[in-house]
Amino acid sequence: MSAKTDFEAEFEREETEMLVLMKRGCGGAAVYQDMLKPSVDFLASVDVKTGACSKAAGRIEWIIKNDRDRKGWGYDFKQFGIYHVKVRKCIPKKLEPCQMEILNNRYMLVEILEEGAKNTWLEEQQEYYEMPVTIENELGIFALDREFSWFEGEVDKNGISVLVYMETDEEDGDTAETAMRTAAAFFTDFEKQDKKYRSFAAGQLTGLANDWLEEDDSEDKPDEITKDVFTERIEISEITFCSDGGLTLYYSDDDMFWGHSIEVTVDVSGEPESANIVG
């Protein structure tokens, strides 16, 4: 059987028409056997036949050849655009507790019938999602990025500018109360928290930093990187405050890992879980 046959077998044979409000454009694709499977998520939809409106998040998928010379992802959807599409709904499967409901609200794209389609209800949803939303408090001003369901802003602390992301309380929501409480507590005790996580990263990664040092052929390189030196050399650059109360911190590596970032994940109780180099 071919990848195309296998892919189409995941969906019902009946074709249906929908109007969909896109969450974002297509930014990539998953590998599907010897092909690629791009996808886009939508925020709301209207069944053309029945007129039924739904705010259930959904996904539209299709497959294309895995051609390194290709340009784009086969179809060009725009964020918050309204599209009239012909699709086939996925055959529902039993989901594991960790799996999202959107997996049973997937559609195979057959054809884009109209871009910029008109529908009063979807246009109201479109207006809502395009409306700027900000949070302003003693930490700064944070603007909602609906594409990623987080608020983004900068916090200046002790001469350091930290890029901050705060996940919304729910997917596609417009509040971040849990993340904001975590952020407020973190920055109230910034020096202690920052030192704690830098020390943890040093404990986890100093040995690896010395391994990389052996590959460094520069004349002015140090003989050794100690944990204390590692702790002092890295500097916080970004933090993501999660909707469950956890957080992920990113530190600049001062070229110990040749420009990679250092990622420290922290659980909901504030205890560090892991430290890795990324990027």
N, C-alpha and C positions, 0 to 999 in steps of 0.2 A: 504493500500500500504506500501511496505517496504522502508527503507531508500535507499537501492540500486536502487529500481525502481524509486523513486523520483529523485535521483541523475542522473541517466542515462537519465531521461526525459528532463533534462536541455540541452542535447546535440543532435546533429543530429545523425541519425542512420547510415549514411555512414561512413565507416572507411577510413582513409587516412594515408599516410606515410610522415613523415617529418624528416629532419635533423635539430637539434636545438643546439645552443651554450648556455650553462647554465650560468645564472648570479651567482648562488650560489647553494649549496646543500640544502637539506631539513632540516630545523631547528625546525619544529613544525607542529602543525595541529590545525584546527578549529573543534569545536564540530559540528557534523552534525546528528541531531536527536539522535539515540542511537549509532552512529558510530563516527569515526574521519575522517576528510578530510585534509590530507597533501597536500601541493602544492609546486611547484618550479617555478621560473620565468626564462624565457630565453631572451637573448639579441638579437638574430638574428635567422633566420630560412631559410630553403630551402625546397620548395615543391618537393618531390621526383619525382612525375609524370610529372610536367611541367618544373622543373628546376628553377622556379621563386625564386629569392632571396629577402629577406625582413629584414629590420632593425627594424621593429615594435616589441616593447616589447610584450611578451606573457606569458601565465601561463599554466602549466600542473597540473591537479588535479586528485586525485583518493581517494577512501575511504577504510578504514580498520576497523576492529573490535576495539571497545573501551575497550581494554584489558589491565589492569594495569600491567600484567606480560609480555606484549609484549616487544620486543627489536627492536629499530629502527622505521622507518616510512614506512615500506613495500618495498620501493625502495631506492637505494643509488645513488644519483646523486652527481657529484663532480663539484666544481666551475670551470667554463671555459672549462668543458668537452664538447665534441661533441657527440651527441647521435642520433641514428637512431631509431625513435619511430613510433608505430602505434597508432593513436589517433582518436577521434571524436570531431569535432568542436562544440562549444557552439551555441545554438540558440540565435541570437542577441536580445537584449532588448533595449528599450529606456532608455538612461542614464540621470540621474539628473545632473545639472551643476557641482555639487561637486564630481561626480563620475569619475573615470579614465577610459580612453579608453581601458585599458588592460582587463577590465571586459567583453568586447565583443571580446577579442582575447584569450579566454580560451579554453583548450582542455582536454577532458577526456582521461587519459592514458589507452590504451588497452594492450600494450606490449612494452617492450624495445627490439628492434631487434638487436641492436649492440651498444656497448660502445666503444668510441675511433674511431668513424666513420671518414672516410676521405672525405674531400671536400675542394677544393682549396680556394673558396671564404670564407667559414667559418673559415678556418685556418688562413686567413689574418685577419679576425675580432678577432680571438682568440689571435693572436700575438699583435694586437693593445691593447686589454683589459689587457693583461698580462704585458705590458710595464710599468715600474715604472714611476710615475708622481709626482713631488714634486714642492712646492712653497717655495722659500727662500727669506726672507726679514729681516727687522730690528726686527721683532717679533720672528723669529726663522725659523725652517724648518718644513714644513708640508707635509706629504705623503698622497697621494690619496688612500683611501680604496674604491674600486669600489663596493664591496658588499653592502655598506651602502650609497654610493654616497656622501661621505664627505672626507675632508682633516683632518688629525689628527696630532697633535703635542703638544708641551709643551711651555708655556710662563712663564718665571721667572720675577716676579714683586715684588719689595719690600720684597724680601726674601721668597716669596710665589711661589710655582710651581703650575701652573694652567694647567690642561689638557684641550685642546681646540679642538673642532670639528667645521669645517666650511662646510656647505652644498654646493654642487656644484650648479652652476647657473641653470642647468637643470638636470633632471634625467639621470643618466649614463653619465653625462658630465665630462669634465676634467678641468674646470675653476671654480673659486669661488670668482669672483670679488665683488659681492654684499656683501657676508659674510665677505670678507677681509676688505672692507671699514668700515663695522660696527665694526669689531674687532679692526682695527687701531684706530678708534675714541674712542672706549671703553678703550683701554689700554693707550691712550694718557692722559686720564683723569681718570685713574684707581682708585685713592683713593676716589675721589668724587662719582664716579659711584658705587663702591663697598659699600661705606657707605650708599648711597641712597637705595640700594636694601636690605642690611642687616637691615636697619631701617624699611623698608616696611615689611620684613619678621617678624620682632619683633612685629610690630603693628598687624599683622594678627595671630601670633602663640603664643605669650607670655601666653595668657590665657590657651591655650591647654598645653603648657609646664608645667604650674602649676598644671593642672589636672593630668598629668603624674607624677609630683613630689609627689603628694599625694599617688601614688602607690609605690613609692620608699621607701624601708624599711632599707636603709643603714644608718648608724649612723652619717656620716659626711655630709649628704645632707643639703643644705641651707633651711632656713625657707620659702623663697619666691624667685622667679625669676622675676626681674623687666624688663621692656623693654630695659633699658640701659644695664643691665647685659646680656640679651639675645643677643643684638646687638654685644657686645664685645666677647661673647663666640663662636659664629659661625664663620667659616672661609671658604672662597671660595675654591672649589676644581676642578670644571669642568664648562665649558661654551660651549653651542652649539649656534653658530651663524647661523641663518636660511637664506635661499635663498631669503626670502622676506624682510629682514632687521630686523626682530625680533630676539630675543635671549631667551635662557633658561639657568638659572644659577643654580648650585648645590652647597650647602654649607654643610660642616660637622657639625653635631649637638652638638658636645662636650658631647655626651651621654644624652642630655636632652630628646631625644626621643629614648633612648636605642640603638643608633647606626644607626638609619634611616637617610637618607639624607633629606635636605630641598631643595625643588624645587621652584624657582621663575621664572615665565614667564613674558616676557616683550614685549610690542607691537612695531610696526615699528617706533613709535615716541619716543621710549625710556621710556615710562611710564609702571610701573609694573601693571600686570593684576591680578595675583594670587600667592599665596604662599601655599605650601602643603608639607606634609611629604611623602616621597616615599621610596621604597626599603625595 
